[in-house]
Amino acid sequence: MTSNDMIPTALLSRKAVVYVRQSSQSQVLTNLESQRRQYDLVDVA
């Protein structure tokens, strides 16, 4: 069973809002893997 089988179709057709946040400028520059994973969530949503 996939996650799509457990989520009603009406919910899957909704738009999503993704809020991506890094706490400081140094985190943005040093945590590139975390940043990449956060932005990948946009594709999942």
N, C-alpha and C positions, 0 to 999 in steps of 0.2 A: 504494500500500500504506500503510495506517495503522499506527500503533504497536500498536494492538490486534491486528493481523494477525500481528505478530511476537512477541507475548507469549502464552504458553500460558494457556488458560482457567483452569486450576487456580491460577495466580498471580493472575489478575485477580479471582478470588473472595476472595482474602485481604484482611484488614484491614491498614491502614497506620498507622504512627505518624509524626506530623510534629512535629518539635521546632523551634520558632520562638524565636530568641534575638536580642536587641539587647544590645550590650556595656555600654551605660551608659544612665542615665536621660536624659541629653542627646541621645543617639542616638534614643531612643524619641520624644522631643519634636520633633527636627529632621529626621529621616529618614522622613517619613510615607510617601513613595512606596515606599521599601524595605520598610517595615512592611506596606503594602498588598499588595505583590507576595508577600511571605512568607506572609501569611495566605491569599492566593489559592491558594497551593500546597496548602492543606488541601482545597480544592474539587477540585483536579486529582487528589490522592491518593484 
